[in-house]
Amino acid sequence: QLFGAMAQHMVQCDLITFNSAISTCEKGSQWQKALQLVSAMPQSQVEANTITFNAVISACEKGSEWQQALHIFAARAQCAEEASSTIAFNAAISACERGGEWEKALQIFNAMAQRIVE
C-alpha cells in the first residue's frame, strides 16, 4: 500500500526505502511481506545489498521460518561477491535454534569459523 501511494505521488523507491520497509517487517515478524518486498526490488530497478538480505533472513528467523532463512542465507552465500556478514550468520544460527535444528546451527557456526580463518 505504501509503495503504491508513493508511486501515485511520483516518489521513487530506492534502496533505503526498501531496506527500511524490510527492517520494519523484520521487527513485526512479517517474514512473508519482507520476502514480497525483496522480490519487488528488481521491478523498481533497485539492487538488494547485505543489509537487505540480513533483514530478510532475520525476518524469517523471527517468524520461525528457519528453512526459508537458510535458503536465503545459502543463496546469498553462493552468489554474493562479498562474504556473508556476521549478522547473516547469526540470524541463520538463530533460525536453526528456533527450529530445533542444532546440527544445522553447528554447521553454520563451523562455516563462519572457517571463513574467519581463511
BAFI-3210 file (N, C-alpha, C; in Angstrom, 3 decimals, decimal comma, padded with zeros to 6 digits):
// residues 118
n [1|2|3|4|5|6|7|8|9|10|11|12|13|14|15|16|17|18|19|20|21|22|23|24|25|26|27|28|29|30|31|32|33|34|35|36|37|38|39|40|41|42|43|44|45|46|47|48|49|50|51|52|53|54|55|56|57|58|59|60|61|62|63|64|65|66|67|68|69|70|71|72|73|74|75|76|77|78|79|80|81|82|83|84|85|86|87|88|89|90|91|92|93|94|95|96|97|98|99|100|101|102|103|104|105|106|107|108|109|110|111|112|113|114|115|116|117|118]
n.u [000,820|001,887|003,982|002,512|001,093|003,256|004,127|001,944|002,243|004,501|006,916|010,062|011,064|013,811|016,917|017,231|014,594|013,380|014,976|014,354|011,611|011,679|013,159|011,332|009,329|010,750|011,015|008,370|007,835|006,949|007,548|006,686|005,871|008,289|009,712|008,158|008,681|011,477|011,420|010,146|011,980|013,740|011,918|011,570|013,984|016,009|018,764|019,285|021,148|023,694|022,570|019,858|019,468|020,278|018,253|016,005|016,620|016,673|014,005|012,691|013,759|012,695|010,069|009,961|010,641|012,763|013,762|013,308|014,874|017,434|017,562|017,647|019,973|021,892|021,654|022,478|025,095|026,265|026,062|026,957|029,456|030,715|031,605|029,354|027,788|028,557|026,223|024,316|025,145|024,682|021,897|021,018|021,916|020,380|017,845|017,942|018,119|015,597|014,087|014,822|017,001|019,764|022,036|022,327|022,715|025,190|026,751|026,624|027,864|030,445|031,112|031,217|033,347|035,381|035,479|036,406|038,966|040,124]
n.v [-001,192|001,222|001,595|001,741|004,127|005,848|005,643|006,778|009,404|010,018|009,442|008,129|004,837|003,765|002,115|002,617|003,109|000,610|-001,057|000,031|-000,538|-003,351|-003,893|-002,996|-004,887|-007,091|-006,471|-006,644|-009,293|-010,105|-011,997|-012,915|-010,601|-009,261|-010,905|-010,497|-007,813|-007,811|-009,290|-007,538|-005,594|-005,708|-004,965|-002,307|-001,438|-001,603|-002,724|-005,308|-005,317|-006,220|-005,420|-005,562|-008,360|-009,389|-008,364|-009,661|-012,371|-012,271|-011,565|-013,885|-015,654|-014,600|-015,115|-017,787|-019,313|-021,199|-022,799|-021,272|-019,058|-020,241|-021,007|-018,538|-017,516|-019,404|-019,085|-016,454|-016,622|-018,122|-016,575|-014,030|-011,537|-010,473|-011,594|-013,455|-011,686|-011,273|-010,764|-011,999|-014,688|-015,034|-014,626|-016,781|-018,920|-018,445|-018,852|-021,589|-022,456|-021,713|-023,465|-025,855|-027,089|-027,962|-029,231|-028,204|-025,545|-025,747|-026,515|-024,177|-022,405|-023,537|-023,130|-020,362|-019,924|-021,107|-019,392|-017,093|-017,884|-018,264]
n.w [000,000|000,846|-001,017|-003,332|-002,923|-002,881|-005,517|-006,859|-006,145|-007,448|-006,185|-005,920|-005,192|-003,369|-002,453|000,287|001,083|000,561|002,257|004,750|004,930|004,821|007,124|008,995|008,608|009,530|012,276|012,979|012,661|010,148|007,938|005,421|004,072|004,012|002,256|-000,035|-000,514|-001,043|-003,348|-005,036|-005,559|-007,916|-009,944|-009,409|-010,124|-008,220|-006,460|-004,187|-001,106|001,327|003,774|003,169|002,705|005,177|006,823|005,741|006,209|009,007|009,467|008,617|010,470|012,879|012,380|012,740|010,549|009,737|007,650|005,352|005,989|005,970|003,305|001,955|003,105|002,186|-000,607|-000,882|000,039|-001,972|-004,325|-003,807|-004,083|-001,958|001,316|003,410|005,985|009,496|010,849|009,199|009,428|012,201|012,313|010,763|012,326|014,628|013,536|013,053|015,671|016,685|015,223|016,294|015,203|015,885|014,855|012,267|012,958|014,202|012,005|010,461|012,213|012,261|009,574|009,551|011,307|009,831|007,637|008,851|009,563|007,072]
ca.u [000,000|002,769|004,700|001,508|000,863|004,457|004,122|000,919|002,763|005,745|008,066|010,872|011,525|015,231|017,426|016,945|013,161|013,142|015,606|013,572|010,359|012,013|013,529|010,080|008,716|011,536|010,648|006,986|007,757|006,183|008,526|006,120|005,916|009,704|010,041|007,469|009,398|012,762|011,080|009,697|013,079|014,188|010,910|011,837|015,386|016,794|019,508|019,412|022,521|023,888|021,580|018,575|019,409|020,328|016,921|015,083|016,966|016,213|012,540|012,329|014,136|011,721|008,806|010,183|010,761|014,189|014,130|013,347|016,058|018,625|017,545|018,122|021,373|022,704|021,641|023,292|026,498|026,761|026,106|027,479|030,899|031,187|031,330|028,167|028,154|028,368|024,797|023,613|025,471|023,977|020,460|020,817|022,081|019,192|016,713|018,084|017,802|014,134|013,530|015,342|017,970|021,069|023,121|022,495|023,303|026,603|027,375|026,759|028,893|031,735|031,382|031,599|034,702|036,279|035,595|037,239|040,331|040,616]
ca.v [000,000|002,383|001,776|002,186|005,551|006,568|005,682|007,743|010,757|010,112|009,325|006,984|003,920|003,468|001,073|002,990|002,910|-000,835|-001,597|000,487|-001,302|-004,743|-003,905|-002,868|-006,224|-007,940|-006,157|-007,073|-010,728|-010,233|-012,540|-013,011|-009,264|-008,981|-011,615|-009,805|-006,576|-008,088|-009,762|-006,385|-004,658|-005,605|-004,243|-000,887|-001,243|-001,423|-003,948|-005,627|-005,366|-007,027|-005,004|-006,114|-009,802|-009,621|-008,086|-010,713|-013,574|-012,047|-011,619|-015,308|-016,218|-014,168|-015,761|-019,232|-019,930|-021,496|-023,326|-020,132|-018,270|-020,946|-020,956|-017,205|-017,445|-020,218|-018,455|-015,240|-017,021|-018,650|-015,619|-012,716|-011,327|-010,216|-012,685|-013,272|-010,919|-011,891|-010,639|-013,057|-015,957|-015,090|-014,789|-018,157|-019,779|-018,236|-019,502|-023,023|-022,641|-021,648|-024,662|-027,047|-027,695|-027,648|-029,723|-027,218|-024,364|-026,046|-026,466|-022,771|-021,845|-024,028|-022,437|-018,998|-020,006|-021,418|-018,179|-016,162|-018,387|-018,052]
ca.w [000,000|000,944|-002,269|-004,300|-002,671|-003,293|-006,984|-007,268|-005,909|-008,212|-005,295|-006,317|-004,144|-003,514|-001,566|001,680|001,288|000,663|003,465|005,910|004,960|005,147|008,545|009,741|008,548|010,438|013,659|013,181|012,338|008,910|007,004|004,065|003,483|003,742|001,018|-001,127|-000,788|-001,706|-004,693|-005,823|-005,770|-009,316|-010,717|-009,159|-010,519|-007,003|-006,175|-002,762|-000,605|002,527|004,776|002,723|002,940|006,624|007,367|005,291|006,967|010,380|009,462|008,564|011,775|013,879|012,044|012,924|009,229|009,672|006,333|004,432|006,361|005,482|001,837|001,574|003,540|001,273|-001,931|-000,778|000,192|-003,248|-005,427|-003,414|-004,181|-000,601|002,253|004,239|007,164|010,807|011,161|008,457|010,085|013,484|012,057|010,298|013,510|015,468|012,862|013,337|017,093|016,810|014,607|016,956|014,280|016,465|013,995|011,200|013,600|014,397|010,674|010,080|013,085|011,767|008,307|009,905|011,873|008,712|006,844|009,621|009,496|005,714]
c.u [000,865|003,457|003,758|001,230|002,066|004,501|003,105|001,416|004,129|006,987|008,789|011,260|013,001|015,645|017,098|015,475|012,853|013,729|014,855|012,285|010,616|012,406|012,297|009,342|009,431|011,112|009,231|006,754|006,880|007,101|007,992|006,197|007,357|010,144|009,385|008,222|010,718|012,526|010,673|010,841|013,547|013,209|011,094|013,269|016,267|017,460|019,663|020,883|022,574|022,851|020,211|018,460|019,498|018,950|015,921|015,353|016,476|014,692|012,053|012,634|013,093|010,338|008,871|010,196|012,233|014,603|014,245|014,581|017,328|018,711|018,106|019,596|022,283|022,779|022,531|024,778|027,089|026,936|026,728|028,989|031,488|030,851|030,047|028,601|027,934|026,905|024,000|023,888|024,697|022,481|020,156|020,943|020,866|017,957|016,750|017,710|016,294|013,463|014,014|016,364|019,398|022,227|023,400|023,122|024,803|027,363|027,616|027,836|030,283|032,119|031,835|033,029|035,724|036,520|036,486|038,701|040,935|040,893]
c.v [001,257|002,652|002,210|003,672|006,380|006,713|006,699|009,176|010,964|010,127|008,029|006,145|003,631|002,402|001,376|002,761|001,430|-001,413|-001,188|-000,321|-002,757|-004,860|-003,775|-004,211|-007,181|-007,714|-006,595|-008,539|-010,995|-010,748|-012,628|-011,661|-008,862|-009,658|-010,962|-008,533|-006,831|-008,599|-008,612|-005,427|-004,585|-004,833|-002,729|-000,512|-000,886|-002,763|-004,125|-005,660|-006,233|-006,687|-005,591|-007,585|-010,147|-009,424|-009,167|-012,013|-013,441|-012,091|-013,064|-015,989|-015,860|-014,759|-017,271|-019,983|-020,247|-022,003|-022,208|-019,270|-018,926|-020,929|-019,620|-017,046|-018,190|-019,582|-017,213|-015,589|-017,501|-017,572|-014,276|-012,651|-011,116|-011,409|-012,394|-012,601|-011,727|-011,847|-011,734|-014,425|-016,095|-015,300|-016,213|-019,141|-019,660|-018,899|-021,008|-023,328|-022,651|-022,892|-025,951|-027,790|-027,390|-028,113|-028,747|-025,940|-024,558|-026,014|-025,023|-022,092|-022,259|-023,359|-021,004|-018,980|-020,256|-020,151|-017,152|-016,572|-018,131|-016,594]
c.w [000,000|-000,385|-003,382|-004,153|-003,102|-004,809|-007,499|-007,133|-006,557|-007,320|-005,646|-005,101|-004,398|-002,505|-000,106|002,004|001,474|001,943|004,723|006,046|005,350|006,620|009,437|009,752|009,489|011,883|013,986|012,880|011,115|007,795|005,581|003,359|003,166|002,451|-000,190|-001,514|-001,512|-003,129|-005,607|-006,170|-007,225|-010,208|-010,564|-009,510|-009,324|-006,697|-004,667|-002,370|000,654|003,595|004,445|003,089|004,417|007,244|006,968|006,052|008,409|010,478|009,432|009,892|012,831|013,627|012,165|011,599|008,962|008,300|005,307|004,714|005,832|003,967|001,352|001,926|002,561|-000,114|-001,936|-000,706|-001,132|-004,305|-005,067|-003,576|-002,792|000,290|003,027|005,533|008,437|011,201|010,466|009,078|011,393|013,302|011,605|011,468|014,424|014,858|013,114|014,780|017,300|016,243|015,244|016,114|014,739|015,586|012,844|011,756|013,794|013,068|010,240|010,918|012,602|010,447|008,563|010,446|010,783|007,867|007,537|009,530|008,119|005,523]
res [q|l|f|g|a|m|a|q|h|m|v|q|c|d|l|i|t|f|n|s|a|i|s|t|c|e|k|g|s|q|w|q|k|a|l|q|l|v|s|a|m|p|q|s|q|v|e|a|n|t|i|t|f|n|a|v|i|s|a|c|e|k|g|s|e|w|q|q|a|l|h|i|f|a|a|r|a|q|c|a|e|e|a|s|s|t|i|a|f|n|a|a|i|s|a|c|e|r|g|g|e|w|e|k|a|l|q|i|f|n|a|m|a|q|r|i|v|e]
***
